[in-house]
Amino acid sequence: MKTTTTVAPQVATAGAFRATRRRRTSRSLVVTCSLAVAVCALFVLTMMVGSFQLSAGEVIASVLQLREDPSVDFVVRGLRLPTAASALAVGLALGAAGTIFQQLLRNPLASPDFVGINSGAGLAAITGIVLLQVSGVAVSALALAGAVAAALLMYVLAWRDGVAGYRFILIGIGATLFFDGLIGYMLTRAQLSDARQAMHWLTGSVGQADASELRLLLGALLLLLPTAVLLQRQLRALELGDDTARALGIRTELSRAGLLATAVVLTALAVAVAGPIVFVALVAGPIANRLLGPATGGIIPAALVGAALLLTADLIAVHLLPTALPTGVVTGAVGAPYLLWLLATTNRQGAGG
Amino acid sequence: MSSSNNLARRASALGPGLAVLCVLLALVAFLSVTLGSRSIGLPEVLRALGNLDTDGSINSTVTLELRVPRTLLGILVGAALGVAGAILQGVTRNPLADAGIMGINSGAAVFVVFAVTVLGVRGAGVYVWFAFAGAIAALVLVYAIASLGREGATPIKLALAGVAVTAGLASVTTGIVMTNVETLNELRFWQVGSLAGRYAPVLTGVAPFLIVGLIASLGFGRALNGLALGEDMARGLGQQVTRTRAAAFGVVAVLAGAATAACGPIVFVGLVVPHVARFICGPDYRWILPYSMFLSPIVLLLADVLGRVVVVPDELQVGVVLGVLGAPAFVGIVRYGRLSEV
């Protein structure tokens, strides 16, 4: 910021600059707070609707353990809270990871769903379901391992005097094709019932969360979201390009690797909990940026948008559709048209990939 | 002067090279007819081929009704995929343009699922036509999306638009499949690219499209050479750029669409083989196209034979074999290839 004042020493300009900055900060604060409120409202709403209708008061009282009512407690804490909490946590993780990827690779289309991480997790999980006949926690553990392994593999393959964004993306797409081919092969080897289970997992659903992984994801969120926000300064410098960042005194490769690792762990845990849910990571960042106006790039707003999207998608998937479908079907069907619009508009500005 | 001499020498060596490829293709085709999970002696194969009619024995039936159509289909589909890849890379001036990467498979899959669920269609011979239509629709959609905006269809935009459209269509497919187990069963076998089980009816269905497309494609060499100089230069040389591009896309859609319809998704052949062809013959598309046409079926048939021999008595689908072998090649192109020189 000092550089700006030396370039334009007039007091008036500095004052205008400070005013702009204040406006930007306050807008980002307002947006973040209203997003948080919206997410809380959706969170409560998800637990209210269903075959057994509840009021908002009953849900809140039961979740906070203010009142004892066995039937309400059973429905809320036993049945609906795990799903709602996993939608919340997975949405937060995907939103944050998506925006980190997009800023790090400097491409609005580079989200973890498309650059091989989800496919790697998918291949590992499907192999477990089909060949080893495992289910539940073991599938999630395999998915976690698969996602991390895929990310490491791509990082190594894309490494050539540092990792250029475009090379990472293209290698990621190649890896996606490779993993998808093997997933298809696994599906033909499976019994029909196993294949159906595998397809269900591959689509991604917040309803399949397991309590222990959910706890792990929530813990990781508490640790990693603040870390990511602390790294935000460096992220912004990276957005200016490697040379500028280096000139500002940032060890680019180290912070890039650290940020990528944070995003990969978040994605891997989210995939382990809910399966590879597409498009949430892709659209959360751009939507948050639209809301934020000039103060783009916030990780927390993007995470909140991700959570809001996934909670809404879950509401639609479970309650509005004639047959209950996995959440991933809804996010995919809603995300595709949005993506087309994104491609059209970013390209018109000449800023697309 | 020396470079034009070089070119002339190169051209004089390329003709015989093509003849060598022809011989190689014949050899591989012969291997494909003779090798398989059922071991049939060479004399029996030759007798069956000589008579061109089954004498009622199982061995001659296997040879004539299973292996020969399979090999012919492999040759046609391989040639189509290779040429389609070469044309796509030339028209888009994009080293990573490939029908598989551009989402053609997901379009075909959506239409196949639609045919099975809504129209109740069964059997590979019939839903070839739906796969064909879906493949063409997806290809047009992805190219249209990627070429929006002023820089046109850059490698990354094409690849990402392809992956994104694939993801969107795949979730539609999954939505249908999850509610209908029977469709899932049909789809999962179509989704792995394979030459097995696609016999005479499929072959006779798609062969006319593939042959016409292949013949038409050979006329694009000069136009692609012009486009390689850049759009403005090509226009300056008197080319109708828009018309050329549209015609080339039509040919690609027919070739890749018919190939995908017949065999399911086979990725990487169309991507990697044109690069090999370019490595051999330099930048002249009048040579790249025929070289791709002969190299690709060699690769495809070899992969198919490999899949049959590796896990006897079972077999590995050719799509899987190519996926495993093609991914390292793709990574190599991205890492070391001179991406801009197309």
Chai-1 contact restraints between the chains, C-beta under 6 A:
chainA,res_idxA,chainB,res_idxB,connection_type,confidence,min_distance_angstrom,max_distance_angstrom,comment,restraint_id
A,L109,B,L160,contact,1.0,0.0,6.0,A-B,restraint_1
A,F114,B,V163,contact,1.0,0.0,6.0,A-B,restraint_2
A,L157,B,V331,contact,1.0,0.0,6.0,A-B,restraint_3
A,Y166,B,I156,contact,1.0,0.0,6.0,A-B,restraint_4
A,L170,B,V334,contact,1.0,0.0,6.0,A-B,restraint_5
A,I171,B,V334,contact,1.0,0.0,6.0,A-B,restraint_6
A,I173,B,A159,contact,1.0,0.0,6.0,A-B,restraint_7
A,I173,B,V163,contact,1.0,0.0,6.0,A-B,restraint_8
A,G174,B,A327,contact,1.0,0.0,6.0,A-B,restraint_9
A,G174,B,F330,contact,1.0,0.0,6.0,A-B,restraint_10
A,G174,B,V331,contact,1.0,0.0,6.0,A-B,restraint_11
A,L177,B,V267,contact,1.0,0.0,6.0,A-B,restraint_12
A,F178,B,G323,contact,1.0,0.0,6.0,A-B,restraint_13
A,F178,B,A327,contact,1.0,0.0,6.0,A-B,restraint_14
A,G181,B,V320,contact,1.0,0.0,6.0,A-B,restraint_15
A,G181,B,G323,contact,1.0,0.0,6.0,A-B,restraint_16
A,G184,B,Q191,contact,1.0,0.0,6.0,A-B,restraint_17
A,G184,B,V192,contact,1.0,0.0,6.0,A-B,restraint_18
A,Y185,B,V192,contact,1.0,0.0,6.0,A-B,restraint_19
A,Y185,B,V320,contact,1.0,0.0,6.0,A-B,restraint_20
A,L187,B,R188,contact,1.0,0.0,6.0,A-B,restraint_21
A,T188,B,R188,contact,1.0,0.0,6.0,A-B,restraint_22
A,T188,B,F189,contact,1.0,0.0,6.0,A-B,restraint_23
A,T188,B,V192,contact,1.0,0.0,6.0,A-B,restraint_24
A,L192,B,N185,contact,1.0,0.0,6.0,A-B,restraint_25
A,A195,B,R188,contact,1.0,0.0,6.0,A-B,restraint_26
A,T203,B,T174,contact,1.0,0.0,6.0,A-B,restraint_27
A,V278,B,A167,contact,1.0,0.0,6.0,A-B,restraint_28
A,T323,B,T179,contact,1.0,0.0,6.0,A-B,restraint_29
A,L325,B,G175,contact,1.0,0.0,6.0,A-B,restraint_30
A,V329,B,S171,contact,1.0,0.0,6.0,A-B,restraint_31
A,V329,B,T174,contact,1.0,0.0,6.0,A-B,restraint_32
A,V329,B,G175,contact,1.0,0.0,6.0,A-B,restraint_33
A,G332,B,G168,contact,1.0,0.0,6.0,A-B,restraint_34
A,G332,B,S171,contact,1.0,0.0,6.0,A-B,restraint_35
A,A333,B,S171,contact,1.0,0.0,6.0,A-B,restraint_36
A,A336,B,G168,contact,1.0,0.0,6.0,A-B,restraint_37
A,L339,B,A164,contact,1.0,0.0,6.0,A-B,restraint_38
A,L340,B,I145,contact,1.0,0.0,6.0,A-B,restraint_39
A,L343,B,I145,contact,1.0,0.0,6.0,A-B,restraint_40
A,A344,B,L148,contact,1.0,0.0,6.0,A-B,restraint_41
A,N347,B,L148,contact,1.0,0.0,6.0,A-B,restraint_42
A,N347,B,G149,contact,1.0,0.0,6.0,A-B,restraint_43
A,R348,B,G149,contact,1.0,0.0,6.0,A-B,restraint_44
A,G350,B,R150,contact,1.0,0.0,6.0,A-B,restraint_45
A,G352,B,G149,contact,1.0,0.0,6.0,A-B,restraint_46
A,G353,B,I156,contact,1.0,0.0,6.0,A-B,restraint_47
A,G353,B,K157,contact,1.0,0.0,6.0,A-B,restraint_48
A,G353,B,L160,contact,1.0,0.0,6.0,A-B,restraint_49
